[in-house]
Amino acid sequence: MKIIYENKEYNIEKGISIGEAFKTEIEKSNKEEIIAARLNNVIESLKAPILADGELEFISRKEKDGRNIYIRGLLFLMSKAFYELYPDALLAVNYQLSNAMFGRVGNLEITDEVINNIKNKMQEIIDRDLPITKVIMTQEEADEFYKKEETIRGRLQTSVDKDKVSLYYCEDYYNYFYGTMPVSTGFATIFDFVKYRDGFLVKYPSLSEPNILQENADCLKIVSAMDEYDDINKILKINTVHRLNRKIKEHTGPKELILISEALHEKKIAEIAQKIKEHGNVRMVLIAGPSSSGKTTFAGKLGMSLKINGIKPVTISVDNYFVERLDNPKDEHGNYDFECIEALD
């Protein structure tokens, strides 16, 4: 096989893994920073076999795609640590908070002792540099596998129409993760595991400062909003992907979910309008968001709700103030860039 790497052509044996074929090149560079590869513009594990000619570049944890793999690997390490120390823990990773993932354990109080135990176990797993291996099964093989295994880890895959079911293994621990994973546990050079509110944070570096861990701000508004939605989803019994899929499959499920979401949205808008009225001195309300995120629709609904509260707002939409299309700047791909300030008149 012919592979182009850094403008140089390499003759590679077909079927050999990327990591093995380019072992020397990886060692010449900063080995700890390389976490995956991009072969013919497709993100691949360093264990992936080379089966066709193409172009190769390595992915560092200091770029966006590499950072996502780094985060995924940290969550795998954390899950394995819980499995070894607290095998009955009902572990859930909830959402991202700044440069960290926030999670809870449903049946275990997160004490300082638990935090220290998990952090130390994660570091032990990292120091051992254990291989992480992807195992692919057919649906039939997966069904047989889960008949023997009394666990829900990765089982969600068997409830959907998939030809293949995949699990990542490290020793006797396995779980399902969507996307490429590091090839071994030694990848994690910078991380922290700390207590936060009633749960924990798995911390990792930012892209802007990839060699340090930043202090996490106490994101009270985000946490409050997320917790509120989590409580609602629990009541509706759609707080997991499996439950949501099951609800969607019901005859009236999708329609009911849409109506509930719209009702909740209207409720939130009414609350905002009420707060504006109670404040009594609001002269301007600014609504931010990327293109096509619903700003104009939201502004219109908020305006109606304010009128119900006896306020007469004037709605000004940025959509009405774009420059003529011929004058609109284009991005690096030649597409119109509606996000830049020059796009506005």
C-alpha positions in Angstrom: 0.0 0.0 0.0 1.2 3.6 -0.7 0.6 6.0 2.1 1.5 9.7 2.0 2.6 11.1 5.4 4.0 14.7 5.7 4.5 14.8 1.9 6.5 11.6 1.9 5.5 8.4 0.3 5.6 5.1 2.3 5.2 1.6 1.0 3.2 -0.2 3.7 2.2 -3.8 4.0 -1.6 -4.2 3.6 -3.4 -5.0 6.8 -0.8 -3.7 9.2 -2.1 -1.3 11.8 -1.4 2.5 11.5 0.5 2.5 14.8 2.7 -0.4 13.9 3.4 0.9 10.4 4.4 4.3 11.6 5.9 3.4 15.0 9.2 5.1 14.2 7.5 8.3 13.1 5.3 8.4 16.2 8.3 7.9 18.4 10.1 10.8 16.7 7.3 13.1 17.5 5.8 13.7 20.9 4.5 10.2 21.5 2.3 11.2 24.5 0.4 13.8 22.4 -0.6 11.5 19.5 -3.9 9.8 20.3 -5.3 8.7 16.9 -4.9 9.2 13.2 -6.8 10.6 10.2 -6.5 8.3 7.2 -8.1 9.6 4.0 -9.8 12.2 6.2 -11.5 9.5 8.3 -10.6 9.4 12.1 -9.1 6.0 12.9 -7.6 4.3 15.9 -3.9 3.7 15.8 -4.9 0.0 15.9 -6.9 0.3 12.7 -5.5 -1.7 9.7 -4.4 0.0 6.6 -6.4 -1.5 3.7 -6.1 1.0 0.9 -3.8 3.7 -0.4 -4.2 7.2 1.0 -3.0 10.1 3.0 -2.3 10.0 6.7 -1.9 12.6 9.5 -1.8 12.0 13.2 -4.2 13.5 15.6 -3.0 15.2 18.8 -5.0 15.6 22.0 -4.3 19.3 21.5 -6.8 19.6 18.6 -10.6 19.3 18.7 -10.9 15.7 17.4 -8.1 14.5 19.6 -9.5 16.2 22.6 -12.8 14.5 22.1 -11.0 11.1 22.0 -9.1 12.1 25.1 -12.3 12.9 27.0 -13.9 9.7 25.8 -10.9 7.8 27.1 -11.0 9.5 30.5 -14.6 8.5 30.9 -13.7 4.9 30.1 -10.9 5.0 32.7 -13.3 6.4 35.3 -16.0 3.8 34.5 -13.4 1.0 34.8 -12.3 2.4 38.2 -15.8 2.4 39.5 -16.3 -1.1 38.2 -13.3 -2.3 40.1 -14.0 -0.5 43.4 -17.8 -0.1 43.4 -19.1 -2.7 41.0 -22.8 -2.1 41.9 -22.6 1.7 41.4 -25.3 3.1 39.1 -23.0 5.5 37.3 -24.2 8.3 35.0 -22.3 11.0 33.1 -24.7 13.8 32.8 -23.3 16.8 30.9 -20.3 19.0 30.2 -19.4 21.9 32.6 -16.6 24.1 31.2 -13.6 21.8 30.8 -15.1 18.9 32.7 -17.8 16.2 32.5 -20.3 16.2 35.4 -21.7 12.9 36.7 -23.6 11.3 39.5 -23.9 7.8 41.1 -27.5 6.9 41.8 -26.9 4.5 44.6 -23.7 5.8 46.2 -22.9 8.9 48.1 -20.0 10.8 46.6 -17.7 11.4 49.6 -14.1 12.6 49.8 -13.1 9.0 50.3 -14.9 7.8 47.2 -13.3 10.6 45.2 -9.8 9.7 46.4 -10.3 6.0 45.8 -11.5 6.5 42.2 -8.8 9.1 41.4 -6.1 6.8 42.8 -7.5 3.8 40.9 -7.6 5.8 37.6 -4.0 6.8 38.1 -3.1 3.1 38.8 -4.8 2.0 35.5 -3.0 4.8 33.6 0.4 3.8 35.1 -0.1 0.2 33.9 -0.7 1.4 30.3 -3.2 -1.4 29.7 -4.4 -2.0 26.1 -7.9 -0.9 25.1 -9.3 -3.2 22.5 -12.4 -2.9 20.3 -14.4 -6.1 19.9 -17.1 -6.3 17.2 -19.9 -8.9 17.2 -22.9 -9.6 15.1 -26.3 -9.0 16.6 -26.7 -12.8 17.1 -23.4 -13.0 18.9 -24.3 -10.0 21.0 -27.7 -11.6 22.0 -25.9 -14.7 23.1 -23.2 -12.6 24.9 -25.8 -10.7 26.9 -27.7 -13.8 27.8 -24.6 -14.8 29.8 -23.8 -11.4 31.1 -26.0 -9.8 33.8 -25.3 -6.2 32.9 -26.8 -3.4 30.8 -23.4 -2.0 29.8 -23.5 -1.6 26.0 -26.7 -3.5 25.8 -28.6 -0.6 24.2 -27.0 -1.4 20.9 -29.0 -4.7 20.7 -32.3 -2.8 20.8 -31.7 -1.0 17.5 -31.3 -2.3 13.9 -27.5 -2.6 13.7 -25.6 -5.2 11.8 -22.7 -5.0 14.2 -22.4 -4.4 17.9 -19.1 -3.1 19.3 -17.6 -3.0 22.8 -14.3 -1.6 24.1 -12.4 -3.9 26.4 -9.7 -3.3 29.0 -8.8 -6.5 30.9 -12.2 -7.9 32.0 -14.0 -4.5 31.9 -16.0 -3.6 28.8 -18.5 -0.9 27.8 -19.9 0.8 24.7 -18.5 4.2 23.6 -19.5 5.9 20.3 -16.3 6.9 18.4 -12.6 6.2 18.4 -10.9 5.3 21.6 -7.2 5.6 22.7 -5.2 2.4 22.1 -4.1 2.1 25.8 -4.7 3.6 29.2 -1.4 5.4 29.3 -2.7 8.2 27.1 -4.1 10.2 30.1 -1.2 12.6 31.0 -3.4 15.4 32.5 -6.7 14.9 34.3 -8.4 15.3 37.7 -11.3 13.7 39.5 -13.0 16.0 42.0 -16.2 16.3 44.0 -18.8 18.8 42.7 -22.2 19.4 44.4 -23.8 16.0 44.8 -21.7 14.4 42.1 -18.2 14.6 40.5 -16.2 16.2 37.8 -13.8 14.5 35.4 -11.6 17.4 34.5 -9.4 17.8 31.4 -7.4 20.6 29.8 -8.9 23.2 27.4 -7.8 23.5 23.8 -6.5 27.0 24.5 -4.3 25.8 27.4 -3.8 22.1 26.7 -1.0 21.5 29.3 -2.8 22.7 32.4 -6.1 22.2 34.3 -8.1 25.3 34.7 -10.2 26.1 37.7 -13.9 25.3 37.0 -16.3 28.1 37.6 -19.4 27.2 39.6 -21.9 27.1 36.7 -25.0 27.5 38.8 -27.4 28.6 36.1 -26.4 25.7 33.8 -26.6 23.1 36.6 -30.0 24.5 37.7 -31.4 24.3 34.1 -29.9 20.8 33.5 -31.2 19.5 36.8 -34.7 20.8 36.1 -34.8 19.1 32.7 -33.4 15.9 34.3 -36.2 15.9 36.9 -38.8 16.4 34.2 -37.3 13.6 32.1 -37.3 11.3 35.0 -41.0 12.0 35.6 -41.7 11.3 31.9 -39.4 8.2 32.1 -37.3 9.4 29.2 -34.1 10.1 31.2 -32.0 7.6 29.3 -31.5 7.0 25.6 -33.0 3.5 25.9 -36.2 4.9 27.5 -36.4 7.7 25.0 -36.1 5.2 22.1 -38.8 3.1 23.7 -41.1 6.1 24.0 -40.6 7.1 20.4 -41.6 3.6 19.3 -45.0 3.9 21.0 -47.9 4.8 18.8 -48.5 8.3 20.3 -45.1 8.7 21.8 -43.4 11.1 19.4 -46.5 13.4 19.2 -46.7 13.5 23.0 -43.0 14.3 23.4 -43.3 17.2 20.9 -46.4 18.6 22.7 -44.7 18.3 26.1 -41.5 20.0 24.8 -43.5 22.9 23.3 -45.6 23.3 26.5 -42.4 23.4 28.5 -40.9 26.0 26.1 -44.1 28.2 26.4 -43.9 27.9 30.2 -40.3 29.1 30.2 -41.1 32.0 28.0 -44.0 33.0 30.3 -41.6 32.9 33.3 -39.1 35.2 31.5 -41.9 37.7 30.6 -43.1 37.7 34.2 -39.6 38.4 35.4 -39.2 41.3 32.9 -42.5 42.8 34.2 -41.5 42.4 37.8 -38.1 44.0 37.2 -40.0 47.1 36.0 -37.1 48.8 34.3 -36.0 46.6 31.4 -35.3 48.6 28.3 -33.8 46.0 26.1 -33.7 42.2 25.9 -30.8 40.6 23.8 -31.2 37.1 22.4 -28.0 35.4 21.2 -27.3 32.2 19.3 -25.9 30.8 16.1 -27.7 30.9 12.7 -31.0 29.0 12.5 -31.0 28.3 16.3 -34.5 29.9 16.7 -33.7 33.4 17.9 -36.3 35.1 15.7 -39.0 32.6 16.6 -38.1 32.9 20.3 -38.2 36.7 20.1 -41.7 36.6 18.5 -43.0 34.3 21.2 -41.5 36.4 24.0 -43.0 39.5 22.5 -46.5 37.9 22.5 -46.0 36.9 26.2 -44.9 40.4 27.1 -48.0 41.8 25.5 -50.1 39.5 27.7 -48.3 41.1 30.6 -49.3 44.6 29.5 -45.9 45.5 27.9 -45.7 46.7 24.3 -42.3 45.5 22.9 -40.7 46.3 19.6 -39.1 43.2 18.1 -36.0 43.9 16.0 -34.6 40.9 14.1 -31.0 40.8 12.9 -32.2 38.8 9.9 -33.5 42.1 8.5 -30.1 43.8 8.6 -27.8 41.5 6.6 -25.9 43.1 3.7 -26.9 42.2 0.2 -25.9 38.6 -0.6 -23.3 39.7 -3.2 -21.6 41.7 -0.5 -21.7 39.0 2.1 -18.2 37.6 3.1 -17.4 33.9 2.4 -15.6 31.5 4.7 -12.5 29.4 3.9 -14.7 26.8 2.1 -16.4 29.4 -0.2 -19.7 29.4 1.6 -21.5 32.5 2.8 -20.4 33.4 6.4 -23.4 34.8 8.2 -21.7 34.7 11.6 -19.1 37.4 11.0 -19.8 41.1 11.9 -19.2 42.1 8.3 -22.3 40.2 7.2 -24.4 42.9 9.0 -25.4 46.3 7.7 
